Amino acid sequence: MNSHKDIPVSVIGGGLAGAEASWQLARRGFLVDLYEMRPHRMTPAHSSAFLAELVCSNSLGADGITSPAGILKDELRKMDSLIMQCADGAKVAAGRALAVDRQIFADMVTDRISSLPNIRLIREEMTEVPEGPAIIATGPLTSPSMAESLAGLIGEGFLYFFDAVSPVLTLESVNMEKAFWGSRYEKGDDYLNCPMDKESYLAFWDQLVKAQRAPRHELDRDIRYFEGCLPVEEIASRGVDTLRFGPMKPVGLPDPSTGKEAYGVVQLRRDNREGSLFNMVGFQTSLKWGEQDRVFRMIPALENAEFVRYGVMHRNIYVNAPRVLKSSLELVSRQGIYLAGQITGVEGYVESTATGLMAAINLASSLKGLPEPLWPRESALGSLSFYLQDAEPDSFKPMNVNLGIFPPLGKRIRHRLEKCRMVSERAEGAMKEFLDSHPVFQELDFRQ
């Protein structure tokens, strides 16, 4: 009779969630067939065959326990997360955020996955949901054939929204006489700031809202933007000052040449370790590439900008989790099939990683005949899992980790940092008890 470790598990998709899920399963002795369709079939946003290629920002968000995203990262690190190990190894300066050199990060993930003998990396497209056990982690750019197959299992639970990517430019093309280094409120100098006076800002805003956007496919007319990743032109269209209260907020960034805050500021953040490439923070866009050249070069410091990657707009797919997923991330309609990543209805790199980790551990527990892990509600992992179950189905939208999804502390805390600290302490205690008590965590040797 075969043991549970002889059961092959299929993981479909080699993004953050799929790589994390494969790592967690393989580390627990399972045989894993990891299917990745690139490079034989590319997506509109990817440019390489590397696993875990980052196609939007190179930032994984705030780090440290003074933020909800930092609490989630801390929990993942304690659970032997592959993605967090590689992100820490590929980090670049980004203030209080964890940003990475994309190429080094993707190289590390691909090498680590390829080094495990019980993971077979299969470079082909899976066009149908397999029999199982399997984890579907095909991401927001799921191929049409797989999307159709999955839709056949879950009926009307599929939803669509659009996501946008920021342009990347070379540092040497920035006019440094019109830019300055610094982070808000003098907390470091990791960002390159491009100030604008009122006249240049208003001219820029006028052309931004008039600029031509890239055409969309006939099937993509029902646009549902995720509010945390709006195209910059969409933000601008909501009012002449919306950018100045959003990605171009000048507060806390006085221009050293004048000692005063500019009318608006565009921030650039390094995109690789060498610091030769920078991305435009908060400037996700769906403008035509020629329009990006024309409009973004109206920013004084970027008048001669050399764009090495233009912003793009692509369709993201996610399921109506409260209707189609169990608390374990297993499909209600098909036993042994789990979902992970942004397709579950979480938003963000680290959140996607978290669902890959949880899906793998939940599946491993099921295959071993162990009780389903009840991720503690007080933790960031548990709060994400709870949101996917508890959200209102009729208005379900993708969600980042945030203080609002954690259970209340039971008392009002006015200072956000203090609240985060208390939430973190409570989460840490709950996770320690959880990891110490559930049998699925007892056999893994973290020293390997």
C-alpha positions in Angstrom: 0.0 0.0 0.0 1.4 3.4 -1.0 1.9 6.0 1.7 0.6 9.6 1.4 4.0 10.6 0.2 3.6 8.5 -2.9 0.6 10.4 -4.0 1.5 12.8 -6.9 0.0 16.3 -6.4 -0.5 18.6 -9.4 0.2 22.3 -9.0 -1.0 24.3 -12.0 0.8 27.6 -12.4 4.4 28.7 -11.5 3.7 32.1 -10.1 4.1 33.1 -6.5 1.3 31.0 -5.1 2.2 27.9 -7.2 5.9 28.1 -6.4 5.0 28.4 -2.7 2.5 25.6 -2.7 5.0 23.3 -4.5 7.7 24.1 -2.0 5.4 23.4 1.0 4.2 20.1 -0.4 7.6 18.9 -1.5 9.2 19.8 1.9 6.6 17.5 3.4 7.6 14.7 1.2 4.9 14.8 -1.5 5.7 14.2 -5.2 4.7 17.4 -7.0 4.1 17.9 -10.7 4.4 21.7 -11.2 2.9 22.8 -14.5 3.9 26.1 -16.0 2.8 27.0 -19.6 5.5 29.6 -20.1 7.6 30.0 -22.3 5.5 27.9 -24.8 2.5 30.1 -24.1 3.1 33.6 -22.8 0.6 35.9 -21.1 0.1 39.6 -22.0 2.1 40.7 -19.0 5.0 38.2 -18.6 8.2 38.4 -20.5 10.2 35.4 -19.4 10.0 31.7 -18.4 11.2 32.2 -14.9 9.0 31.1 -12.0 7.5 33.8 -9.8 8.1 36.6 -12.3 6.8 39.9 -10.9 4.8 41.7 -13.6 3.5 44.7 -11.6 5.5 46.5 -8.9 8.8 45.2 -7.6 7.6 46.0 -4.1 6.1 43.4 -1.8 4.7 46.1 0.4 5.5 47.3 3.9 7.7 45.2 6.1 7.9 45.1 9.9 5.2 44.5 12.5 4.0 48.1 12.4 1.9 47.3 9.4 -0.7 44.5 8.5 1.5 43.5 5.5 4.5 43.2 7.7 2.6 41.0 10.2 1.7 38.7 7.3 5.3 38.6 6.1 6.5 37.7 9.7 4.0 34.8 9.8 5.2 33.5 6.4 8.8 33.7 7.4 8.1 31.6 10.5 6.5 29.0 8.3 9.5 28.4 6.0 8.0 30.4 3.1 10.1 30.0 -0.1 8.9 33.3 -1.5 9.9 35.2 1.6 13.3 33.6 1.7 14.0 34.6 -1.9 12.5 38.1 -1.4 14.8 38.7 1.6 17.7 37.4 -0.5 16.9 39.7 -3.5 15.9 42.9 -1.6 16.8 46.4 -2.8 16.5 49.6 -0.8 12.9 50.8 -0.5 12.6 52.5 2.8 10.2 50.6 5.1 9.0 48.4 2.2 10.4 45.1 1.0 11.3 45.6 -2.7 13.3 43.2 -4.8 15.5 43.0 -7.8 13.0 41.2 -10.1 15.6 39.1 -12.0 17.5 38.0 -8.9 14.3 37.1 -7.2 12.9 35.1 -10.1 16.3 33.3 -10.5 16.3 32.3 -6.9 12.8 30.9 -6.8 13.4 29.0 -10.0 16.6 27.5 -8.8 15.2 26.5 -5.4 12.2 24.8 -6.9 14.4 23.0 -9.5 16.7 21.8 -6.8 14.1 19.7 -5.0 14.1 16.1 -6.5 10.5 15.5 -5.7 9.3 18.4 -7.8 8.9 17.8 -11.5 8.7 21.1 -13.4 6.6 20.5 -16.5 6.6 23.2 -19.2 3.2 22.8 -20.8 -0.2 24.3 -20.6 -2.9 22.5 -18.6 -6.1 23.2 -20.4 -8.5 21.5 -18.0 -8.9 21.1 -14.3 -7.2 17.7 -13.5 -8.8 15.0 -11.4 -6.8 15.8 -8.3 -5.4 16.1 -5.8 -4.4 19.4 -7.3 -3.9 23.1 -6.6 -5.0 25.6 -9.3 -2.7 28.6 -9.0 -3.0 29.9 -12.5 -3.2 33.5 -11.3 -5.0 36.5 -12.6 -3.9 35.8 -16.2 -5.4 32.3 -16.3 -5.5 31.0 -19.9 -8.9 31.0 -21.6 -9.1 27.2 -21.8 -8.3 26.7 -18.1 -10.7 29.5 -17.2 -13.4 27.8 -19.2 -12.8 24.5 -17.6 -12.8 26.0 -14.1 -15.9 28.1 -14.9 -17.7 24.8 -15.8 -17.1 23.6 -12.3 -18.2 26.7 -10.4 -20.9 28.2 -12.6 -21.6 31.9 -12.2 -19.0 32.4 -9.5 -16.4 33.9 -11.9 -15.7 37.6 -11.9 -13.4 39.9 -13.8 -11.4 43.0 -13.1 -8.5 44.9 -14.6 -5.1 45.5 -13.2 -2.4 47.9 -14.5 1.4 47.9 -14.5 3.7 50.9 -13.9 6.4 52.0 -16.4 10.1 51.4 -15.7 12.8 53.8 -16.8 16.6 54.2 -16.6 18.1 56.2 -13.9 20.6 57.8 -16.2 17.8 59.3 -18.3 16.4 61.3 -15.3 17.3 65.0 -15.2 18.9 65.0 -11.7 19.0 68.8 -11.7 15.2 68.6 -11.5 14.9 65.7 -9.1 16.0 65.0 -5.5 16.5 61.9 -3.2 14.5 61.4 -0.1 11.6 59.6 1.6 8.7 61.3 3.3 9.3 63.1 6.5 13.1 62.6 6.1 13.0 58.9 6.8 15.8 57.8 4.4 16.6 58.7 0.9 15.4 55.6 -1.0 13.1 57.4 -3.4 14.0 59.7 -6.3 11.4 62.6 -6.3 10.4 64.5 -9.4 8.7 67.8 -8.2 6.2 69.8 -10.2 5.0 73.4 -9.8 1.3 74.3 -10.3 1.7 75.3 -13.9 3.5 72.1 -15.0 1.2 69.9 -12.9 -2.0 71.4 -14.4 -0.6 71.0 -17.9 0.4 67.4 -17.1 -3.1 66.6 -15.6 -4.9 68.1 -18.7 -2.9 65.9 -21.1 -3.2 62.8 -18.9 -7.0 62.8 -18.8 -7.1 63.4 -22.6 -4.5 60.8 -23.5 -5.6 57.7 -25.5 -5.9 54.5 -23.7 -5.0 51.1 -25.2 -8.0 49.3 -26.8 -9.6 46.5 -25.0 -10.8 43.1 -26.2 -14.5 42.8 -27.0 -14.9 40.4 -24.0 -13.2 42.9 -21.6 -15.7 45.7 -21.7 -17.0 45.1 -18.2 -14.2 46.9 -16.3 -14.0 46.4 -12.6 -11.0 48.2 -11.2 -9.4 47.2 -7.9 -9.3 50.4 -5.9 -5.8 49.7 -4.6 -4.3 49.5 -8.1 -6.1 52.1 -10.2 -4.6 53.3 -13.4 -3.1 56.8 -12.9 -5.3 58.2 -15.7 -8.4 56.8 -13.9 -7.4 58.5 -10.7 -6.8 61.8 -12.6 -10.2 61.6 -14.3 -11.9 61.8 -10.9 -10.8 65.4 -10.3 -7.9 67.8 -10.9 -6.5 67.4 -7.4 -7.0 63.6 -6.9 -3.4 62.9 -8.0 -2.1 65.4 -5.4 -3.9 63.4 -2.7 -2.8 60.1 -4.1 0.4 59.0 -6.0 1.6 62.6 -6.4 1.1 63.6 -2.8 3.8 66.3 -2.0 3.3 66.1 1.8 6.5 65.4 3.7 8.7 65.9 0.7 10.2 69.4 0.7 12.4 70.2 -2.3 15.9 70.8 -0.9 16.4 73.5 -3.6 13.6 75.6 -2.2 12.9 74.2 1.3 9.2 74.0 0.4 6.8 71.3 -0.7 6.1 71.2 -4.4 2.6 71.3 -5.9 2.9 67.7 -6.8 5.6 65.0 -6.7 6.2 61.9 -8.8 8.3 59.3 -6.9 10.6 56.8 -8.5 11.6 53.6 -6.7 14.6 51.4 -7.7 13.6 48.3 -9.7 16.8 46.4 -9.6 19.7 45.9 -7.2 22.2 47.9 -9.2 19.8 50.9 -9.1 20.0 51.4 -12.8 16.2 51.0 -13.3 13.4 52.8 -11.5 9.7 52.4 -11.6 7.1 55.2 -11.3 5.4 54.6 -8.0 1.6 54.5 -8.2 1.7 55.1 -12.0 0.0 51.9 -13.2 -1.4 52.8 -16.6 -3.4 51.6 -19.6 -2.3 54.4 -21.9 -1.0 53.6 -25.4 2.8 53.3 -25.3 3.3 56.4 -27.5 1.0 58.4 -25.2 3.1 57.3 -22.2 6.2 58.6 -23.9 4.5 61.9 -24.6 2.6 62.5 -21.4 5.1 61.2 -18.8 7.9 63.2 -20.3 5.9 66.3 -19.4 7.2 65.7 -15.8 10.1 68.1 -15.7 12.7 65.6 -14.4 11.6 63.0 -17.0 11.7 65.1 -20.1 14.3 62.7 -21.6 13.2 59.6 -19.9 14.2 56.2 -21.4 11.4 53.8 -20.8 12.5 50.2 -20.7 9.1 48.8 -19.9 5.8 50.6 -20.6 2.8 50.2 -18.4 0.2 47.7 -19.6 -3.4 46.8 -18.8 -4.5 43.2 -18.5 -7.5 41.2 -17.4 -7.4 39.6 -14.0 -9.6 36.7 -13.1 -10.8 35.7 -9.7 -13.6 33.6 -8.2 -16.4 34.6 -5.9 -14.7 32.9 -3.0 -17.6 33.0 -0.4 -19.7 31.0 -2.9 -17.3 28.6 -4.5 -14.6 27.9 -1.9 -14.5 26.0 1.4 -12.6 27.4 4.3 -9.7 25.1 3.3 -9.6 26.8 -0.2 -11.0 23.5 -1.7 -13.7 23.9 -4.3 -17.2 23.3 -3.0 -18.0 21.6 -6.3 -15.0 19.3 -6.7 -13.3 17.4 -3.9 -9.5 17.4 -4.0 -9.2 20.6 -6.1 -7.9 23.7 -4.2 -7.3 27.2 -5.5 -4.4 29.5 -4.5 -3.2 33.0 -5.4 -5.1 36.0 -6.8 -7.6 33.7 -8.4 -9.0 33.1 -4.9 -9.9 36.8 -4.5 -6.9 38.1 -2.6 -4.9 41.0 -3.9 -1.1 41.4 -3.7 2.1 39.4 -4.0 2.4 38.4 -0.4 -1.3 37.7 0.0 -1.1 35.4 -3.1 1.9 33.7 -1.5 -0.1 33.2 1.7 -2.9 31.4 0.0 -0.4 29.1 -1.8 1.1 28.2 1.5 -2.3 27.7 3.2 -3.7 25.6 0.3 -0.7 23.3 0.3 -0.8 22.8 4.1 -4.6 22.2 4.0 -4.2 19.7 1.2 -1.3 18.0 2.9 -3.4 17.6 6.0 -6.3 16.1 4.1 -4.1 13.6 2.3 -2.6 12.5 5.6 -5.9 12.1 7.2 -5.3 14.9 9.7 -7.9 17.4 10.9 -8.2 20.6 8.7 -6.0 23.3 10.0 -8.1 26.1 11.6 -6.0 29.1 10.9 -6.3 31.3 14.0 -8.6 34.2 13.3 -6.3 36.6 15.2 -3.5 36.0 12.7 -2.9 37.6 9.3 -3.2 34.3 7.6 -6.4 33.4 9.5 -7.9 36.9 8.8 -7.3 36.5 5.0 -8.9 33.0 5.1 -11.8 34.4 7.1 -12.4 37.2 4.6 -12.6 34.8 1.7 -15.4 33.0 3.6 -17.2 35.8 5.3 -17.3 38.6 2.7 -20.7 39.5 1.2 -21.0 37.3 -2.0 -23.0 39.8 -3.9 -20.4 42.5 -3.6 -17.2 40.4 -3.2 -14.0 42.2 -4.4 -10.3 41.4 -4.1 -8.7 42.3 -0.8 -5.3 43.1 0.6 -4.4 42.3 4.1 -5.4 45.3 6.3 -6.4 46.1 9.8 -10.0 46.0 8.9 -10.0 42.2 8.3 -8.4 41.4 11.7 -10.9 40.8 14.6 -11.4 43.9 16.8 -9.1 44.3 19.8 -12.0 45.1 22.1 -10.9 48.6 22.8 -10.4 51.8 20.8 -6.8 52.5 19.9 -6.3 55.9 18.2 -2.7 55.6 17.2 -2.3 53.3 14.2 1.2 52.1 15.0 0.1 51.2 18.5 -2.9 49.3 17.1 -0.6 47.4 14.7 1.7 46.5 17.6 -1.2 45.1 19.7 -2.6 43.2 16.7 0.8 41.8 16.0 1.4 40.6 19.5 -2.0 38.9 19.6 -1.3 37.3 16.2 2.1 36.1 17.2 0.7 34.3 20.3 -2.1 32.7 18.3 0.2 31.5 15.6 2.7 30.0 18.1 -0.1 28.0 19.7 -1.4 26.9 16.3 2.0 25.8 15.0 2.8 24.0 18.3 -0.5 22.1 18.4 -1.4 21.0 14.8 0.2 17.7 13.8 0.8 18.8 10.2 3.6 21.1 11.4 5.4 18.5 13.6 7.2 16.4 11.0 8.7 19.2 9.0 12.4 19.8 9.8 13.0 23.5 9.2 16.7 22.9 9.5 16.9 21.1 6.1 
